[in-house]
Structures are given as structure tokens and as C-alpha cells.
Amino acid sequence: MRASEETSDDFLFIDDSDEDEILDDSSNGTWKVLIVDDDPEIHSVTQLALSDLVVLGKRLEYIHAYSGRDACQLIEQNNDIVLALLDVVMETDDAGLNVVKHIREKLNRQDIRIVLRTGQPGYAPEESVIKDYDINDYKTKTELTRRKLVTTVYAAIRSYQQIDTVTQNRKGLEKIIVAAAELLELHSVHKYAEGVLSQLTNLAEVEKSIFCARGQGIVDAADDLSLYVLGQSGLNLSLVNQKISSLKNNNVEEIIKKCFQQKQHIITEEKSCFYISSGVCRAVVYIEFVTPLSEIDQQLIEVFFTNISIGYENVHLFQKLRNAAYKDWLTELPNRLEFVNLLDDFAQSSDQNKVASLIDLNQFSDINDGLGQDLGNQLLMAVSARMKTLCERCQVARVGADVFGIIGPQELINPEKLNELFIEPFSAGEQRLPVKASFGFCKKADAGTRGVKVLNQINIALNLAKKSNQGHFVYYHQEMEEKTLWRLGMIRQLRTDFAENRLELWYQPQLNLLSGKVIGAEALLRWRTADGNFISPAIFIPLAEYSGLIIDIGDWVINQACSTIKTLENNGFSDVGISVNVSIPQFKKDNFVENIIQATKKHQVAPNKLELEITENILMDEPQVVVDSLSELKKEGISIALDDFGTGYSSMSYLQQLPLDRLKVDRSFITHIAEPGKAVIADTIINLGKQMNLTVIAEGIEEIEQAEHLKTLGCDEVQGFFYAKPMPEDEFLDFLKKNS
């Protein structure tokens, strides 16, 4: 099944962007963007989400391809395409990657920026593919809010523009071009600065040299306009990334500042400052020569600095681009992409004492929705600031909207230490907000060999921690991943078999306890796989609920039950009803009530012949939603039964509000009912049902002693293996004919 069929694309409508940062009413020309996806809706919502975007003074012009084959043809026909938003899974599982190979290898188009998108995280390309084919970004469609889509497109086009600029303007900088990939690393500007100083030694006898520039945007934590040391030669390496005041030489500091302020070279016999400027990028190189410069040497060095100024601007822009790609825009922490790189280092490290963790803020969406996004952002910044104080030995990143990643030693990265971060409330605006978190951990000994693998492992642990009722943290173990892979495989198989009509409804007769007459049946879902084997409902029903498939299956069950009721009526059993189980995901669907009513009308059956069974635990999630929906169905004549009564923890006040017709005694209270002193709970439930004027039915009857005891307690109806096992529709019809 394709991604477009499995994933809701409404995320593209979410407007979480600050448009003033990117949009501009003035535009001149267009950027051609190729949208490649086999789902027409993805084309529409993508174009809608980017409709007002202006990047570097140009609007976007869209070209549409609905298959990998069409995409390759369009790229060949349009040599001015700058960006491809490319689905991974289309006519084949690797159709998107084949398009990438066609662009990079056959067409040799290295300039086109490529952003991969998929609705199926399991089809993610290998990291080697992303690196080998220069893919700009890879996102699952559930990650792409409107802001993230806009930011991704903006960064990709800007990357294209910079590559184009570099191609046209950096003549004579072959060494930098060859090292372009390295310049995209974290310290690319510093490497460039060190390279400049190294090349100076080929032009003159240099004793000491310093490359200085403003640190904002280059040096971590530099939030002012001070000059910083980006490179040095002949001094102390510890000076790099420090303010020039750390030189502790007033004369040197003064001449550097003077050169920067006056925007011109300052040359003396023993020491000189050369001013570098290109665009908005400015720097100063301080040099102490071994011997005074000759006139020819001075002219040569001036020409050298004039020539390298464009290169410095390009590298500076590459650094900013990398920051945009690998830093979180809000907290300025490393983002998800950079965290994967950090996890690569973690995976390859020999330090067995290290631990990687994901931290998920509980109920953050409630804070964001209730108090506003601005305050939510302030809260995230407060959390990140507190996490940074944990230890200088830890690496912190913002991995998702409300998820942080952290890597460090076991004595710091553990549940106790991380919990301490959340003891005190966080200050956000004028609010003091208490926040709790869930943690997923992966020790170095259990980690995979690649960062992407480790991230998946920690994410598995985090998801289990969020679902656990016994704790808020989980450490990853290999069997967790095996179980997750098994679950994903089962869900995939369930989707396929449901689409191919391999699910069936079987019916277990329900009888009047005194007369023995069949009054109805409970519809029970069965899954028969292609090889003829059955998979237990205890296995596949939770999987259907987990994946959301339960909603479609539930609609099918309702219609199938109504069809059976009609078949029974046509065969003279118009007094036999069918009971169907429903779950909370079905209640949350907006048209749940309408769908059930329409099903009875479609199959032309009396509403009172259809009974909906709910469990007591269903009231624990959204009780009022359940009560309101059932009340509306009750008005239409549909019967309501409460199953497994006494096994849940719902409020009696809500039970009294339910428009019930039947109360069902769970089999756990029936098993030992004939034994002395074991009938107390069943007797209580039956009496409660009588007082509420409800019909009481007991399930799980397997012995005549149980049935006889239920008669003495005044139970009305029964079902169980003692009377009949669940059976297909045709066998149930034969059963009715034999027992009428």
C-alpha cells in the first residue's frame, strides 16, 4: 500500500510558520520546483502550503510529475529546475531513488537540490544513498508542518543559489572547491581561516598571524558583535573561538579593531593588518613578519587578500547554510540531522560508559494549544537552557517539536539525573509551568553501528516509556526492536488481508436462559490468513487499534452485521438480533453515529435488531463523548449493551448516564460461580441490572452447573461453549433452523 493511502496529509495545512521571516510581496522571476508524487492530493496541498513563498526575491513555479518515469523526462526537458520535492515510494518502492540516480549520474546535474519525502518511514533510504547522491533533506510526511516545509524549501533553494554563485565566482579557488564537502562541516569557516594563514607562509616569512571576524553565527554561544579569533599561526591553539581580548596584548587588539573599523589595511614594517570584505562578510588578518615586506611582497599579499575575499564570503555563506540545515531555529541547539551525526560518533565510540537518550515533554501540545505558540516556544527555550546546564560533557539537541536528544556519560544520563531537570517549574513569559517528561535510553553496549539505527532504537524505548503505566523511562534492548518489527509486519499483513476480504464475522448464539430460545448472537471478528490459519483477536484487535485500521474495520463490521440481520429476516428469523463490539477510536470519529444509522437504512433492517457492545473501560478516555453518542443512537432505536461489567474502573455516575438495554456479566465471574462462595460478584451484578431495569446476560458458560446456578440468581440470558461456539454466518443460520 502506498504512503498516500496510509498517511493523513492534513499536516501540510498546519500553519506554524512566522511568515514575516520568509515571505515578501516583491518578487522578480521564478524558481522552478518539481513536485514528484503519485498522489494528486500531495501536489495540491504542497502547492497550497507554498503558494505565498518568495525566496531570494523570486516566487515558485511548479512542475508536476506523478511517477518516477515522468519526473526523469521533465528534468531532461527543463534544465532550469532548481528543486525536486520527491516521493520515495511510487510505482515501485525505490522509484524516487531511481530518479535521484538519473539526476546525478545520467544527467550529471549536481546543482538541483533534492528533498526526499515519504509517508512510510520504513522505506527510508540508506544514509549512504543520501550522502552519495547529495540529497538535501529527507523527511517523513508526518514531520512536515507548513513551517517545516517552507523552511526546508527555503534552505534548499538558497543552497542552490549559493552553489550557483560559488560556481560562477570562485575562480582560482580550486583547493576550496575540491574541499567543498569539508567546508560544509561544523568548522568549515575555521578550516578556511587556518588555510589562509597557511598559504601566507608561501608568500612571505610570517612569524605570527591571526584571522579575526565577528563570532555571531560562526562561534557557538557568540551573541554579540565582538571580534573573535577564527584561526591562528605561531600562537596558542586555545585562542581559537575566543574574543581577541584573550590575546592579552593591548597593542595587537587595538590595531585589529582599528583595521576593522576603518575598513582598510594597516601596514607597518614589523606588523600589519589586512582588511577582507565581500558582501556583508568582513574579517581582519593580523600578521607579524620575520623581516619587513618589500614593495613587491606587499603588493602580492594585498592581491592575495583581494582574491580570497570572495572565497571567504562563499565559505561564510556555506557556514550559515549549514547552521540553517543542522541547527534548530528556535533554541539554536543541534537539530535532528545533526543529532544523527552526533549519534554516528556515539555509535563508533569505544567509550562503553556513554548513553544516548530522547526526552519527550508530556502534554506539551496542551500547553501550546491552551496558552499559545509564543509561550510554548518560550517554554522550549527554557527547557533547552536548563538542559545545557546539565554538564559540559553532554551533547544536547532538539530532535522534534517537543523532543530533545542528549548524549553523555551514564552517571549524568540516567532517569534520576534527568528527572532532576524537571523538578522545578519552568519560567515562560509570566507563567511558571510544571513539566514532566518521558525518557528513552540506549546504552553504548546495545547501540547499533550507525546514528540512524541508534535514533530508531532510542525512539522505540521512548514510545514504550510513553505507553507504560509503570514508569516514565525505558532502556532499549534488542528484543524491543524485534517485537516492533513483528508488530509492523503484522499490521502490514492485516492491511493487506483486510483489503482482500480475508476478515470474517462469526456468530456466537445468545439464548434465553429459561426457554432455551435463541434471541440473538454476538458478532466476533476472525482473521483467516492466505494460508488458511487463524490469528487470535487478542493479537490483531490491539494492532488494528494501534494502526488506526480499527475505524475502517469497525465500519465494515457494522455493515456486515446489518447484512446478516437482513439475511436472518429473509429466512424467517426476524426476532433474532446481532450484537457488535465497538471501540473508543470509532467513537472519536465525527460521523460515527451517522455511519451506524446509515448502515441500518442501507440494509433496510430494524435499528433495534442491532446492538452495540461497549466495555466499561471505554468510559475512561472520553466518557462524555461516549455518553452523547450512545444517547443519540438510542433515540434511533439501536440497543446498547455494557460488556465486561465489573472489570474496569469507570465512575458509577457515568454508568448511570448510559442509555443501556443489557448488562453483560464477564466470563471471569462465571468460571467458578458454581463453587461455594464464588457467586457473590455475579449475584451483585445481576441484582444491579435488575434494579436498573436491564436485561442481564452472562457469557462464558461452559458447564451445566454454571447455567443452573445462574437460573437461581435470576439471570435472563446466556452465551458460551456449553450452548454453541462461534460459527460462520451459514452455520449460524443452520443452527437457528435446527433450534427453532
C-alpha atoms as one frame of an Amber mdcrd trajectory, in Angstrom:
protein
   0.000   0.000   0.000   1.404   3.393  -0.905   2.265   6.126   1.520  -0.535
   8.347   0.316  -3.007   5.674   1.309  -1.611   5.229   4.776  -0.861   8.724
   5.884  -3.024  11.738   6.567  -1.685  14.723   4.622  -3.542  17.359   6.613
  -0.212  18.300   8.176   0.529  20.424   5.138  -2.326  22.738   6.133  -0.897
  23.367   9.588   0.288  26.971   9.641   3.017  27.073  12.261   5.257  29.494
  10.394   6.228  33.052  11.067   5.683  34.193   7.500   7.240  37.605   8.036
  10.598  35.855   8.247  10.371  34.386   4.758   7.580  35.905   2.683   7.985
  39.108   0.712   5.472  40.823  -1.522   8.141  41.872  -4.015   9.336  39.193
  -6.398  11.205  39.114  -9.681  11.341  35.925 -11.741  10.637  32.403 -10.508
  12.328  29.307  -9.141  11.165  26.131 -10.898  10.185  23.453  -8.386   9.385
  19.890  -9.478   6.801  18.095  -7.288   7.003  14.323  -7.771   4.308  12.206
  -6.085   1.777   9.639  -7.279  -0.905  11.167  -5.036  -2.562  14.208  -6.695
  -3.625  15.494  -3.277   0.027  15.811  -2.221   0.598  18.067  -5.237  -2.363
  20.246  -4.283  -1.576  20.639  -0.609   2.147  21.184  -1.282   1.407  23.929
  -3.793  -1.144  25.442  -1.404   1.310  25.405   1.513   3.973  27.146  -0.610
   1.606  29.458  -2.511   2.859  32.739  -0.997   6.523  31.825  -0.640   9.114
  34.201  -2.073  12.729  33.010  -1.867  15.528  35.467  -2.550  13.159  37.750
  -4.452  11.582  35.055  -6.627   8.304  33.169  -6.427   7.964  29.450  -7.085
   6.860  27.949 -10.402   5.585  24.371 -10.132   6.094  21.440 -12.455   4.178
  18.264 -11.639   5.171  14.623 -12.139   3.103  11.679 -10.945   5.675   8.930
 -11.397   9.427   8.498 -11.361   9.432   7.924 -15.134   7.603  11.228 -15.776
   9.966  13.039 -13.402  13.044  11.921 -15.340  11.529  13.144 -18.620  10.563
  16.527 -17.191  14.035  17.109 -15.742  15.575  16.367 -19.134  13.170  18.858
 -20.759  13.628  21.616 -18.151  17.244  22.490 -17.439  16.271  25.316 -15.087
  14.637  23.182 -12.365  16.292  24.112  -9.058  14.489  21.845  -6.566  12.770
  18.450  -6.634  10.314  17.510  -3.844  10.490  13.802  -4.432   8.340  10.943
  -3.086  10.375   7.793  -2.352   7.662   5.173  -2.959   5.633   5.483  -6.177
   5.255   2.909  -8.956   7.986   0.954  -7.194   9.439   1.040  -3.682  12.628
   2.706  -4.969  11.156   4.869  -7.744  12.267   8.068  -6.003  15.833   6.842
  -5.544  15.976   5.877  -9.234  15.056   9.471 -10.074  17.933  10.658  -7.852
  20.355   8.358  -9.670  19.050   9.618 -13.027  19.638  13.243 -11.978  23.104
  12.756 -10.520  24.585  10.013 -12.690  22.934  10.092 -16.121  22.197  13.827
 -16.383  25.163  14.825 -14.194  23.041  17.564 -12.641  24.796  18.264  -9.362
  23.115  21.646  -8.896  19.496  20.503  -8.498  18.532  20.333  -4.825  16.625
  17.192  -3.827  14.297  16.763  -0.835  13.004  13.235  -0.319   9.576  12.762
   1.242   7.776   9.577   2.233   4.637   8.513   4.120   6.317   5.227   5.033
   9.287   5.652   7.409  10.169   2.003   6.749  11.155   2.965   3.173  13.776
   5.469   4.296  16.851   5.433   2.021  20.155   4.306   3.435  22.366   7.076
   4.800  24.977   6.160   2.194  22.457   6.871  -0.565  21.708  10.312   0.895
  25.421  11.146   1.042  26.406   9.592  -2.299  23.719  11.370  -4.262  23.846
  14.728  -2.459  20.275  14.680  -1.195  19.404  17.953   0.516  16.970  16.558
   3.064  14.849  13.552   3.933  11.531  13.888   5.741   8.580  11.672   6.583
   5.371  13.422   5.573   4.164  13.392   9.221   7.157  15.627  10.090   6.300
  18.327   7.522   4.197  21.012   9.083   3.765  24.056   6.877   6.634  25.817
   8.611   8.979  22.894   8.204   8.036  22.505   4.547   8.596  26.230   3.937
  11.896  26.175   5.848  13.079  23.066   4.009  12.245  24.553   0.597  13.800
  27.901   1.535  17.042  26.274   2.699  17.210  24.039  -0.391  16.738  26.904
  -2.873  19.192  29.074  -1.019  21.626  26.169  -1.192  21.081  26.032  -4.960
  21.650  29.781  -5.232  24.865  29.595  -3.244  26.160  26.668  -5.283  25.396
  28.637  -8.437  27.154  31.701  -7.025  30.184  29.666  -5.976  30.378  28.031
  -9.417  30.439  31.408 -11.163  32.593  33.479  -8.817  35.237  31.435  -7.036
  37.723  31.121  -9.900  41.186  30.462  -8.687  39.953  28.735  -5.506  40.317
  25.150  -6.802  41.535  23.958  -3.454  38.390  25.192  -1.730  36.205  23.716
  -4.479  37.838  20.314  -4.060  37.276  20.590  -0.291  33.677  21.834  -0.682
  32.259  18.871   1.235  34.620  19.558   4.155  33.656  23.235   4.161  30.109
  22.164   4.961  31.307  20.611   8.216  30.877  22.368  11.554  34.251  24.136
  11.487  34.433  24.929   7.781  34.997  28.671   8.381  37.753  27.862  10.846
  39.364  25.493   8.366  39.242  28.228   5.754  40.840  30.687   8.179  43.613
  28.224   9.008  44.095  27.585   5.275  44.508  31.290   4.550  47.158  31.605
   7.217  48.910  28.510   5.923  49.020  29.912   2.365  50.524  33.153   3.656
  53.679  31.277   4.578  54.188  30.585   0.862  54.150  34.316   0.106  56.246
  35.775   2.922  58.164  34.901   6.067  55.456  35.005   8.764  56.231  34.733
  12.483  52.695  35.043  13.866  49.284  35.502  12.275  45.665  35.759  13.456
  42.428  35.536  11.430  39.682  37.566  13.173  35.980  38.202  12.475  32.739
  38.716  14.336  31.748  35.487  16.014  27.972  35.770  15.731  26.694  32.968
  13.510  30.115  31.293  13.460  31.231  30.734  17.049  28.831  28.826  19.308
  27.271  30.994  22.026  28.617  34.203  20.445  25.623  36.538  20.773  27.327
  39.948  20.444  29.323  41.839  17.800  32.730  41.191  19.333  35.696  40.126
  17.211  36.792  36.520  17.700  39.896  34.550  16.753  38.896  32.113  13.989
  42.400  30.909  13.186  45.991  31.395  14.385  49.536  30.514  13.481  52.528
  30.746  15.793  50.389  31.359  18.900  48.290  29.165  21.204  45.594  26.908
  19.687  43.375  27.583  22.711  42.852  31.138  21.417  40.602  29.890  18.594
  36.910  30.751  19.179  37.907  33.232  21.887  37.461  37.006  21.830  40.555
  38.972  20.762  40.782  40.305  24.310  42.073  36.822  25.214  45.289  37.746
  23.330  46.133  39.892  26.366  48.057  42.289  24.123  46.529  45.775  24.005
  48.641  46.886  21.035  47.594  43.937  18.893  43.951  44.234  19.976  43.947
  47.958  19.185  45.371  47.593  15.662  42.922  44.789  14.819  39.933  46.862
  15.951  41.219  49.928  14.117  41.619  47.996  10.867  38.113  46.542  11.188
  36.522  49.937  11.979  38.394  51.912   9.286  37.841  49.153   6.697  41.346
  49.436   5.257  44.757  47.809   5.517  47.206  48.985   8.166  50.758  48.143
   7.133  53.980  48.753   9.095  57.456  47.277   8.811  57.045  44.674  11.575
  53.300  44.023  11.778  50.344  44.593   9.529  46.549  44.166   9.429  44.794
  43.312   6.177  41.087  44.042   5.774  38.951  41.453   3.977  35.477  42.354
   2.738  32.979  40.805   0.333  29.290  41.487   0.608  28.362  41.513   4.276
  31.320  39.315   5.243  34.214  41.132   6.906  37.414  39.922   8.526  40.881
  41.084   9.563  44.159  39.171   9.286  46.894  40.318  11.672  50.455  39.367
  10.650  53.862  39.752  12.258  56.581  39.254   9.631  60.048  37.889  10.297
  61.527  40.610   8.050  59.984  43.789   6.690  57.977  43.347   3.484  59.392
  44.527   0.195  57.152  46.599  -2.029  56.650  43.632  -4.319  55.796  41.309
  -1.387  53.324  43.863  -0.055  51.551  44.166  -3.407  51.454  40.379  -3.737
  49.841  39.933  -0.318  47.308  42.699  -0.998  46.315  40.980  -4.246  46.121
  37.683  -2.356  43.676  39.114   0.210  41.628  40.778  -2.522  41.291  37.425
  -4.261  40.420  35.403  -1.146  37.671  37.832  -0.043  35.124  36.228  -2.403
  36.162  32.803  -1.176  35.667  33.918   2.403  32.145  35.129   1.587  31.305
  31.807  -0.034  32.622  29.810   2.912  30.822  32.137   5.303  27.580  31.564
   3.435  28.198  27.827   3.446  28.637  28.029   7.214  25.345  29.876   7.591
  23.663  27.397   5.300  24.976  24.540   7.365  23.689  26.222  10.513  20.286
  26.527   8.847  20.387  22.838   7.941  21.817  21.459  11.167  20.714  23.883
  13.882  17.285  24.255  15.426  15.923  27.685  14.509  14.379  28.311  17.943
  16.817  27.006  20.540  19.979  27.110  18.368  20.681  23.580  19.537  21.733
  20.916  17.021  18.629  19.690  15.187  17.559  16.176  14.259  20.003  15.894
  11.342  22.936  16.962  13.466  21.819  14.688  16.307  22.066  11.765  13.876
  25.650  12.848  13.147  26.350  13.006  16.886  24.840   9.530  17.223  27.176
   8.347  14.463  30.087   9.411  16.656  28.391   7.771  19.647  27.925   4.514
  17.723  31.585   4.452  16.623  32.935   5.450  20.033  34.851   2.942  22.150
  33.572   4.553  25.363  31.187   1.967  26.835  30.196   4.424  29.577  28.178
   6.597  27.208  24.363   6.708  26.995  22.080   8.323  24.405  18.599   9.455
  25.370  15.441  11.021  23.956  13.348  13.252  26.225   9.678  13.851  25.387
   7.795  16.637  27.176   4.459  15.281  28.379   1.304  17.204  27.389   3.330
  19.906  25.628   0.668  20.146  22.916  -1.906  21.049  25.591   0.320  23.920
  26.750   0.940  25.025  23.176  -2.760  24.898  22.272  -4.035  26.352  25.531
  -1.526  29.144  26.154  -0.366  29.876  22.625   2.595  29.032  20.427   4.679
  32.004  21.597   4.542  30.858  25.188   5.150  27.275  24.043   8.309  28.462
  22.283   9.453  30.266  25.411   8.930  27.069  27.369  11.037  25.106  24.883
  13.822  27.681  25.182  13.652  27.460  28.984  13.870  23.668  28.850  16.817
  23.772  26.442  18.620  26.339  28.617  18.249  24.104  31.682  19.387  21.041
  29.769  22.538  22.875  28.623  23.489  23.338  32.265  23.461  19.590  32.904
  27.096  19.151  32.010  29.677  20.343  29.510  30.379  16.682  28.798  26.889
  16.192  27.346  25.650  16.936  23.832  22.097  18.287  23.670  19.874  18.589
  20.581  16.274  19.377  19.733  15.081  16.387  17.738  11.364  17.171  17.353
   8.711  19.690  18.323   8.784  18.668  21.995  11.531  16.032  21.911  15.150
  16.620  22.945  18.140  14.346  22.468  21.118  14.092  24.774  24.354  12.070
  24.784  26.701  11.760  27.722  28.188   9.561  30.449  25.970   7.133  32.399
  26.459   8.994  35.659  24.720  12.018  34.101  22.374  10.490  31.537  20.090
   8.354  33.683  16.475   8.618  34.901  17.403  10.129  38.264  19.579  12.908
  36.863  17.240  13.783  34.004  14.271  13.846  36.383  16.070  16.488  38.421
  15.814  18.818  35.427  12.029  18.737  35.722  11.580  19.087  39.474  11.234
  22.877  39.403   8.700  24.631  37.130   9.966  26.455  34.045   9.601  30.206
  33.526   7.875  31.067  30.252   6.754  34.672  29.933   4.846  35.459  33.098
   3.988  31.801  33.643   5.639  29.230  35.892   4.876  25.929  34.203   5.448
  22.495  35.772   6.556  19.987  33.129   7.012  16.223  33.272   8.849  14.135
  30.713   9.257  10.584  29.402  12.696   9.158  28.640  14.052   6.567  26.238
  17.634   5.366  26.788  20.172   3.356  24.804  23.464   2.280  26.330  26.561
   2.106  24.148  26.679  -1.659  24.585  23.205  -2.013  22.997  23.658   0.613
  20.272  23.739  -0.047  16.546  26.638   0.857  14.298  25.054   3.933  12.665
  23.403   7.068  14.013  20.104   6.473  12.205  19.944   2.994  13.725  20.621
   4.300  17.232  17.970   7.004  16.851  15.449   4.339  15.913  16.473   2.262
  18.936  16.053   5.147  21.383  12.755   6.058  19.756  11.467   2.520  20.337
  12.371   2.826  24.029  10.749   6.276  24.254   7.491   5.075  22.698   7.347
   2.199  25.153   8.025   4.599  28.027   5.170   6.869  26.931   2.763   3.922
  26.778   3.906   2.337  30.017   1.726   2.703  33.092   4.529   1.561  35.389
   7.187   4.158  34.698   8.211   7.070  32.522  11.501   5.671  31.224  12.669
   2.588  29.321  16.121   1.329  28.317  16.421  -0.160  24.846  17.027  -3.904
  24.429  17.281  -5.922  21.219  14.035  -7.810  21.794  12.135  -4.500  21.738
  13.119  -3.894  18.135  12.265  -7.457  17.182   8.824  -7.006  18.715   8.368
  -3.671  16.934   9.341  -5.193  13.593   6.947  -8.060  14.234   4.152  -5.607
  15.032   4.810  -3.572  11.883   4.842  -6.755   9.813   1.559  -7.909  11.324
  -0.055  -4.524  10.717   1.099  -4.585   7.096  -0.313  -8.097   6.680  -3.574
  -7.096   8.369  -3.999  -4.151   5.989  -3.413  -6.402   3.005  -5.747  -9.167
   4.190  -8.482  -6.697   5.113  -8.265  -5.160   1.641  -8.510  -8.661   0.170
 -11.627  -9.554   2.256  -9.960 -12.171   4.443 -11.604 -10.890   7.622 -14.779
 -12.679   8.612 -17.621 -12.278  11.103 -18.526 -15.330  13.140 -21.565 -15.506
  15.387 -21.978 -16.985  18.874 -25.636 -17.656  19.712 -27.238 -15.971  22.716
 -30.153 -17.777  24.387 -32.938 -17.092  26.836 -31.808 -18.966  29.958 -35.235
 -20.304  30.899 -36.761 -21.118  27.495 -33.545 -22.013  25.645 -34.717 -19.967
  22.660 -32.068 -18.247  20.542 -32.664 -14.494  20.857 -29.542 -13.201  19.129
 -25.829 -13.602  18.560 -22.610 -11.758  19.260 -20.637 -10.918  16.119 -16.989
 -11.893  16.615 -14.228 -10.828  14.223 -11.999 -13.539  12.783  -8.851 -13.176
  10.669  -8.099 -16.055   8.339  -4.747 -15.514   6.573  -3.967 -16.518   2.999
  -2.547 -19.867   4.196  -5.820 -20.675   5.959  -4.587 -20.150   9.516  -6.440
 -18.013  12.051  -4.818 -15.229  14.061  -6.257 -14.584  17.507  -8.366 -11.428
  18.014  -6.316 -10.846  21.181  -3.370 -10.233  18.825  -4.841  -8.405  15.859
  -7.513  -6.201  17.521  -4.876  -4.206  19.509  -2.806  -3.934  16.322  -5.821
  -2.597  14.425  -6.437  -0.031  17.155  -2.733   0.935  17.261  -2.595   1.494
  13.499  -5.975   3.239  13.191  -7.258   0.494  10.896  -9.899  -0.340  13.505
 -12.064   2.522  12.203 -12.333   1.048   8.702 -12.718  -2.460  10.105 -15.394
  -1.209  12.511 -17.428   0.296   9.661 -17.132  -2.973   7.772 -18.274  -4.981
  10.820 -21.369  -2.792  11.299 -22.378  -3.199   7.652 -21.652  -6.918   7.689
 -23.761  -7.375  10.835 -26.653  -5.434   9.267 -26.378  -7.625   6.162 -26.612
 -10.731   8.377 -29.677  -9.322  10.169 -31.331  -8.871   6.788 -30.420 -12.434
   5.790 -31.955 -13.730   9.028 -35.141 -11.746   8.386 -35.408 -13.172   4.873
 -35.158 -16.658   6.356 -37.927 -16.076   8.897 -35.812 -15.138  11.936 -36.887
 -11.523  12.275 -36.756 -11.713  16.089 -33.011 -12.512  16.221 -30.662  -9.571
  16.790 -26.910  -9.169  16.311 -24.558  -7.618  18.881 -21.393  -5.818  17.699
 -18.408  -4.622  19.753 -17.220  -1.037  19.253 -14.040   0.708  20.491 -13.118
   4.240  21.533 -11.379   5.136  18.219 -14.717   4.584  16.491 -16.476   6.928
  18.918 -13.904   9.636  18.201 -14.755   9.590  14.513 -17.007  12.555  13.724
 -19.505  10.593  11.636 -19.628   7.514  13.893 -23.310   7.868  14.794 -24.318
   8.818  11.258 -22.493   5.809   9.768 -24.322   3.352  12.015 -27.718   4.866
  11.271 -26.962   4.883   7.538 -25.914   1.209   7.725 -29.312   0.189   9.143
 -31.072   2.197   6.432 -28.824   0.865   3.660 -29.580  -2.763   4.580 -33.207
  -1.973   5.493 -33.103  -3.532   8.959 -34.913  -2.509  12.130 -32.480  -0.485
  14.323 -33.490  -2.417  17.454 -32.091  -5.616  15.908 -28.595  -4.111  16.016
 -26.940  -3.938  19.429 -23.694  -2.140  20.199 -21.495  -3.617  22.918 -19.150
  -1.284  24.778 -16.716  -2.145  27.551 -16.575  -0.350  30.870 -13.012   0.821
  30.180 -14.188   2.756  27.157 -15.547   5.383  29.553 -12.101   6.112  30.971
 -10.934   8.011  27.875 -13.673  10.450  26.857 -16.783   9.438  28.828 -18.973
  12.355  27.752 -18.289  11.689  24.067 -19.392   8.072  24.585 -22.498   9.028
  26.555 -23.604  11.620  23.981 -23.063   9.280  21.030 -24.902   6.377  22.652
 -27.806   8.609  23.652 -28.193   9.732  20.055 -28.106   6.120  18.817 -30.590
   5.089  21.481 -33.063   7.655  20.136 -32.841   5.892  16.768 -33.814   2.591
  18.417 -30.394   0.917  18.461 -29.782  -1.256  21.532 -26.829  -0.703  23.879
 -25.087  -3.358  25.989 -22.321  -2.931  28.580 -19.754  -5.726  28.274 -17.184
  -6.895  30.866 -19.024  -5.036  33.631 -17.065  -5.008  36.900 -13.636  -5.432
  35.280 -12.996  -1.709  34.632 -12.660   1.375  36.797 -15.249   3.739  35.412
 -17.282   6.113  37.505 -20.708   4.859  38.607 -22.104   8.311  37.817 -21.255
   7.825  34.139 -22.694   4.306  34.190 -25.990   5.730  35.371 -25.985   8.138
  32.406 -25.531   5.402  29.815 -28.738   4.527  27.874 -28.275   0.784  28.448
 -30.520  -2.111  27.480 -28.371  -5.029  28.588 -25.709  -5.693  31.191 -23.195
  -8.413  30.410 -21.531 -10.438  33.186 -17.904 -11.114  32.300 -16.709 -14.729
  31.985 -14.178 -14.150  34.787 -17.098 -14.015  37.262 -18.771 -17.101  35.756
 -15.908 -19.624  35.712 -16.187 -20.594  39.412 -19.740 -19.459  40.035 -20.939
 -22.963  40.994 -18.325 -23.245  43.727 -19.285 -22.266  47.300 -18.798 -18.550
  47.972 -17.757 -17.759  44.388 -21.031 -16.288  43.128 -21.025 -13.045  45.129
 -19.865 -10.711  42.328 -22.095 -12.301  39.680 -25.064 -12.108  42.075 -24.296
  -8.413  42.755 -24.098  -7.563  39.058 -27.328  -9.412  38.271 -29.157  -7.644
  41.109 -27.754  -4.284  39.978 -29.016  -4.976  36.454 -32.463  -5.818  37.778
 -32.594  -2.613  39.814 -31.631  -0.630  36.686 -34.354  -2.451  34.671 -31.766
  -4.007  32.390 -31.655  -7.421  30.774 -28.691  -9.369  32.177 -26.697 -11.783
  30.010 -23.825 -13.958  31.222 -21.034 -15.080  28.886 -18.535 -17.933  29.062
 -20.979 -20.696  30.109 -19.157 -23.990  29.676 -20.845 -26.307  32.212 -24.439
 -27.104  33.094 -23.692 -26.347  36.773 -22.915 -22.758  35.816 -26.167 -22.452
  33.878 -28.223 -23.915  36.726 -26.643 -21.575  39.254 -27.360 -18.575  37.024
 -31.019 -19.602  36.937 -31.164 -19.430  40.722 -29.642 -15.948  40.594 -32.282
 -14.746  38.123 -30.030 -14.206  35.097 -32.003 -13.614  31.886 -29.757 -14.697
  29.015 -26.586 -16.696  28.371 -23.936 -17.498  25.789 -20.966 -19.844  25.849
 -19.438 -23.057  24.562 -21.947 -25.095  26.586 -24.597 -23.914  24.122 -22.642
 -23.184  20.957 -19.261 -21.999  19.773 -18.847 -19.043  17.383 -19.627 -20.057
  13.794 -19.748 -18.548  10.274 -22.994 -16.987   9.042 -24.202 -20.018   7.058
 -23.609 -22.355  10.012 -25.399 -19.921  12.342 -28.415 -19.944  10.000 -28.430
 -23.766  10.087 -28.153 -23.625  13.890 -31.240 -21.406  14.047 -33.196 -23.729
  11.776 -32.338 -26.730  13.942 -33.166 -24.976  17.210 -36.280 -23.011  16.227
